[in-house]
Amino acid sequence: MAKNEVKYGAVLSYILIIVNAVYGLIISPFMLSTIGASEYGVYKTIGSLSASLSVLELGIGGTMQRYIAKFRALKDNKSSSNFSAMGLIQAAVLGCAVLAVGVILYFSIDRVYGDTFSRLELIRSHQIFVIQIIYIVCHIFENVLFGVISGYNRFIFINSLKIIVLAFKVVLYFVILPIFKNSLIIVLISLITEIITISVYIIYIKFILHHKFNLYFWDNALFKESFLYTILLFAQSLIIQFNGNIDNIVIGAVLGASAVTVYSFAIQIFNMYETCATSVSSVILPTIAEQIYSGATPKQLSDTVKKFGRVQWIFLGGALFAFICFGNEFFHLWLGEEFNDCYKLSLILMIPVTFPLVVNVCLAILKVKNLLTFRTISMAYSVVFNALLTIIGTHFWGYWAAAVGTAVSTIVGSIISMNIYYQKKLDINIFKLYISISGRITPCLLLACLVGFILNRFIYGFWIGFICKAVIFILVYGLLLIIFGLNESEKESLIGKRRIKS
């Protein structure tokens, strides 16, 4: 059961990524055309303002997942029930903090936007902001419930529900928005679907998991330990947000809005690529917890990293090498010749981050072992390094310096520093691990890439040809994997044990 939860949960995560990408491409222009530029501008502006309060959620969902998984592995149901009740209390405190800060920001809206918004836009801003604050408070409690369910390793249910809720939101948008045509409906739909999600989570936890939220006592020692873990997750989240925004901020200040537009599309592709790797790592923590608390050796943990790392490399390698073959043509067809730089910018960002992504199951090990301090420090000095290279270099080399700064900081902080740490702290031979992960998969990628370059010489410059080449690449790559790249256990998982024997 647990094996299927990880396997199919990861598959559903990939489906969810695709659905979210399509959702973003379709819904945003639909909203804009339906409610108009003014209403949409108010919605986006107030959405950004209220989103700043989401940092007060800290990392409570990740903390809940880690400790529920721990207590489940130790078969300590009482501690699991007690800690989840403590989580609800913490969520209530964080919710009150959001409401308090929200009240202050609510009365600041007129002062901040009074000169640029009309009277009707200001009224709408206040209405949207109130709904958004309620949504954030609800989302804090949803994170606690999500942490409990994911701690039980029920990722098929979680990701299936996310897909269903997203589809339901799309239906509501297309049905209701053309009737009322205002931005308040958008946030109300988000709030309604959030309440539905929470309700389904509660029912699932009570009647399927039979998990109880019972506060037997307030465990100060556990609270301090878990709160430190939460703060470290929170600090890492802030660093990631800062690192993701610093490039555009500096480029905008030095080069102007047009340069930001070019760079932002490269970042968009990079973010989609990076998100692909979280599909496996996001569902593996309970499995790692069970292994560690069952006394797994460093060799056994290394084998687990290798197993899931190969899955990561199959997907990430396919995406990376396909982009190497067809990425330049994609940007040309999608955005036009003026965005040709996006291809090289994307590659500068994507190639270095691939190395930490294929072994990011190691991060799950650090989370279970509560060893996040060094990673937080490593992320902190790497983002400072990135900021310095970007601020200084952009004046001389434009947005190329920003991309190189991000790449170099990834190499220093996430590849060199963290791999040394994995080697010393987890006793994992990282160099040997990379060789084992790449194995026979990389030759399959190189051959598929060669086919892609040959196709480019004959077919280039129109969408139908681009799609045909992408399909051929996938078929060639998949066939090579089945014939040569996959080992026997991987073939069994993909094709089925009976079919292989026959």
N, C-alpha and C positions, 0 to 999 in steps of 0.2 A: 504493500500500500504506500509506504513512504517513498519507495523508489519511483512509483508511478506519479506521486504528487510532484516530485522534483522534475521528472521527465515531462509530463504533460503540463505542469505548471509553467515550465520554461517555454514550451511551445506556445501556450496561450499568451505568455508575456510578449513573444515575438509578434503574435497576431495583434495584440493590444497596441504595440508600437506602430504597426502598419495602420491600424484603425485610427489611432490618434493623429498620425501624419495626414491621412486622407481627411479626417475631421477638420484639422487646421486649415487645409487647403480649400475646403468647400465652405465651411461655416463662416469664416471671417469675411470673405467677399459677399456672402449672402446677407449677413447682418448689415454690412455697410450699405448695400443696395436697398435693403428693406427699410431701415430706420433712418437713413440719411447720415451725412457726414457730421452734423452737429451732435446728434444723439450718440453716435458711435464714438466721437471724440470725447464726450463727457464720460461715457462708460469706460473707455480705455484709461483716461486720466485718473478718475476716481479709483478704478481698479488697481492702478499702480500705487496710488496713495495707500489704499487699504491693504494691499499686498505686503507693504512694509511692516505691518503688524504681525504677519504670519511668522516672523522670526521668533515671536514670543511663544510659539508652539514648542520651541527648543527641539529636542530629538526624542520626544516622549514615546513615539511609536516604535522607533528602533530600539529604545531601551526596554520597552515592554516585550518586544519580540525576543530579545536576547535573554532576558531573565525567565520568561515563561518557557522558552526552549531549554534553558538550564534546568529548571525545576522538573520539567517533563522528563528530561534525560535521567535525572536523579530519582524519578518516581516520587517526588515530594509534592503531593497534591495540596496539602495544607498551606505550604509556603507559596505555591502557585496562586491559590485562591486569595491568600492574604496580600500578596504583592500586587495582584490585579486590582484589589480594592484600594490599596494605597495609590495606585495609578489613577483611579477615578478621582480621588481626593486631590491629587496634584493637578489633574486636568481642570478641576473646578477652580483651583487657585489661579492657574494660568488663564482660564476663561475670564475671571474677575480682573486680572491684570490687563487683558485685551480690552475689556469694556471700559476700564478706567482711562487707558491711553486713548481709546476710541472717542470718549467724550471730549477729551482735550482737542483732538484733531477735528472733531465734528464742528466745534465752535471756531476752528481756524480756517475752515473752508472759504468763508466769505472774505477773510483778509488775504488769503493766498491767491484766490482765483477771482476776486471781485472786480478787478480791472480788465480781465480778459473774457469772463463768462457773462452772458446776459442774465437777466433776472430769472427767466424760466430755466436756464441751464444751471443756475445756482440751486434752484429748488430741486431739480432733478438730481443734482450732485448730492444734496443732503439725503434724499430718499435712497439713492443707490448705496451711499456710504453706510447707512443704518443696516440695510439688508446684508451688505458685505461683512459688517462686523458680526452680525448674528451667524452668518455662514462660517466665519473663522472660528468662533466659539464652538459651533457644532463640529467643525473639522478637528478640533483638538480632541474631543471625545471620540470621534471616529478613529483617530490615530491610535487611541488606547485599545479600542475594540479590534482594530486591524492588527495591532501588535499581539493581542491574545490569540487570534485565529492563525496568524502566520507562525506564532510560536508553537502551535499544534501541527504545523507543516501542512495546512490545508490550502495550498496555493491554487489548486484546480477551481475550488469554489470562489476564492478571492478574485482571480483573474477573469473567470467566467462572469461573475457579477459586474466587474468593471466594464466589460464589453457590453453587457446587456444594458447597464445604466447609461453608458455613452450613446448607445443606439436609441434609447428612450429619450435622451436629451435632444438628439437630432430630430426625432419625430415631433417633439414638443415645439422646437424652434420653427420647423417648417409649417406646423399647423397653427400655432398661436401668434407668432411674430407678425405674419402678414395681416392679421386682424387688428392688433393693437398698435403695432409699429412704434414702440418706444423702448429705450434701453432698460427701463425698470423690469420689463418682462424677462430680459436675459438673466439678470441676477436672481429674480424670483424663481425661475426654472432651475438655476444652479442650487438654490437653497432647498427647493422641493426635492430634487434628486438626492441631495445630501441627507435630508431627513429620511427618505426612503432607504438609502444605503445603511444608515445607522439602525433603522428598525429591522432590516433584514439581518444585519450583523447580530443584533440582540437575540432575535429568534434562533439564529443558527447556534450561537454560543450556549443558549439555554437548553434547547431541545435536541441539538445534534451533538455538540461537544459535551453537554452536561457540566459545563464549567460554572462555578459559583464565585461571586465576588463577596467574600466574607472577610471583614477586618477583625481578626482575632486580637491583634495588638499592633502598635506602631513600632516597626523594627528600625530603630535609629541607625544602627550599624549598616543595615542593608540600604536604607534611604541615602546615607552619605555615599556609600559605594556606587549606587545606581545614579545618584545625582551627579557625581563626578563623571560617570560614563555619559550621561545626558549632556553635560556641559561640553565635553570633548566632541560629541557628535554635533552639537550646536556650533562650536567654534569651527569645525571642519566645514559645516554648511555655509557659514559666513565667509570663510576663506574662498570656497568654491564660487560663491556669488560675486565676491570682489574680483577674483581672478577672471571670471567670465565677463565682467563689465569694464574692467580697466582699459582693455584694448580700444573699445569703441569710444570711451570717454576721452582718451588721449588723442585718438585719431580725429575725433570730431573737433577737439580744441585746436589741434595743429593744422589739420588738412581740410576740415570742413565736412558738411553733411554728405556730399557726393561720395567721398572716400569711405565714410562710415557705411553707406549703402552697399558698396562693393564688398567690404570686409564682412558685413553682417550676413551676407548670403554664404560666404565661405564658412563662417561660424555656424550657420544653420545646418549645413551639411555635416560639419564636424560634430555637432551636438547629436544629430541623428545617428551617426556612426558610433559615438561613445555610448549612447543609450542602448544600442544593441547588446553590449556586453553585460548590462545590468540584468538581462533576462535570466541568466543562469545564476549569477551571484546573489540576486535578490531572493532566490528560493532555496539556497543551499545552507543558510545559517542553522536551522534546526538539525539538519543532518550532521553538520560539523559538531554541533553541541553534543549530540548523542555519541559521536565517535570519541570526542575528547573526554567526556565524563564516564565513558566506558573503558578508558585507559588506552586509547589509541597511541601507538608509537609515532615518532617523527616520520618513519618510513611509510606507515599507513596513511598519515596525513598528506605526505608528499604524493603518494599514489592517487589520493582523492583530488589534489590540486591538478595533477597530470590528467586524470580522467576528464574532469570538467574543463580544464584548460584546452584540451584537444577539441572539445565541442565549441568552445569560444573561438578557437583558431579556424575551425571549419567555416563558421559564419563570418567572423571578422575578416579572415583572409579572403574569402570569396567577395565580400563587399569591397575590401581595399583593392584587390587586383582587378576587379571589374571596373572600379572607379579609375584606376590607372589607365585601363584600356579605353574607357568610354566617357570619362568625366569631362574632358575638354569639350567634346561634342555635346554632352548634356547641357552644360552651361550656355553653349552657343545657341542651342535650340530653345532652351528655357527662357533665357534672359537677353540674349543678343551678344554681338561681338564686343560691346563695351565692357562686358563682365568676364572677359577671357582670363583676367588675372585670378579670378576666384578658384580656378582649377589648381594652379600652383600653390595658392594660399592654403587651400583645403589639404593638399598633400603634405605641406610643411607641418600642419597641425595634426593630421591623422597618423602619420607614420610613427612618430615617437610614442604617442599615447597607446599604440597597439601593444607594446611590450608589457606595461603594467596591467592592461586590460585582460590579457590572456591568462594572467596568474592572479586575478583579483579575488579568487577563492581564498587566497592567503589573507585577504582583508577580513573575510568571515572568521578565519581562525583567530586573528587579532581581536576581533569583537568578542568572541566567545571567551578568550583568555583575558579579556579586559586589558589589552595592551595597546591602547590608542594614543598614548601620550607622545611617543616618538613620531608617529605618523602626523599628528597635529603640528608638532614642531617642524617636521620636514616640509609640510604643506605651507607653513607660515613663512619660512625663509625662502622657499622656492617662489612664492607669490611676490615677495619683496624683490627678488632677483628679476622676476618677470616685469614688475612695475618699473624698475630702474632701466632695464634694457629698452622697454617700450617708450618711456618718457624721453630718454636721451636719444635713442636711435631713430625715432619717428621724424625728428627734425632733419635727419640726413638721408634716410632711406625710405621714408613714408611708411605705409602699412606693412611693408615687408619686414620691417624691424619688429613690429608688434607680433607678427606670426612667428618669427625666429625667436623672439623673447619668450613666447609661450612654449615653443618647442624645447628650447634650451633649459627652461625652468622645469619642464617635465622630465628631461633627461637627468638633471641634477637631483631633483627632489623625489620623483616617483620611480625612476629606474635605478640610478646608482645608489642613492641613500637607502631606499626601501629594500632593494635586493640584498644589500649588505646586511640590513637588519633581519630580513627573513632568514638569511644564511646563519647568522649568529644566534638569534633569539629562538627561531623555530627549528633550527638544525636541518634546514632544507637546502640541498645543493641546487642553487638556482640555475647555474649554467647547464648542468645536466638535465634539469627540469625543462628548460627551454628547448634543448635538443630533442627530448622525448616528446614534447608537445608538438613541435613542428614535424618531426618524423617524416613519414611518407606523404603528408598532406601538402607540404610546400612544393614538391615536384609536380603534383597535380595542378596546383595553382599556376605554376610557371608555364606548363603546357597549355592550360586553358587560356592564359594571358597571351601566349604566342598565337593561338587560334584567333583571339580577339584582334590582335594587331594585323594579322593577315586579312581579316574581314574588313578592317578599316580602310585598306587599300582599294577595296572594290565597292564598299557601301559606306557612304558618309553624307551627312548633312540633311537628313529628313527623318521625321519621327518614326514612321513605319519601319524603316531600315534600322534605326536605333533599337527599337523594341525587338526586332528579329534577332539582331546581334546579341542583345542581352539574354534572350531565350536560348540561343545557341550556346553562349558562354555557360549558362547554368546547366544545360544538358551535358555539355562536354565535361565540365567540372564534376558534376554528379556521377557520371559514368566512370570517370577516372578514379573518383573516390571509392566507388563500389569495387572496381577491378583491382586497384592497387593501394589506395590511400588508407582505407579503414582496416582496423584489426578485427579479429573474429567477434569479440564481444560487442564492438560498435556495429558490426553488420547484423548481429542478432537483435540489437536494440532497434535498428533501422528497418530491417527487412522481416525479421521474425525467425526464431530458432528452427521451426519446422521447415520453412522454405529453404534455408541454407543446407540443412541435412538432405533434403530431397534433391 
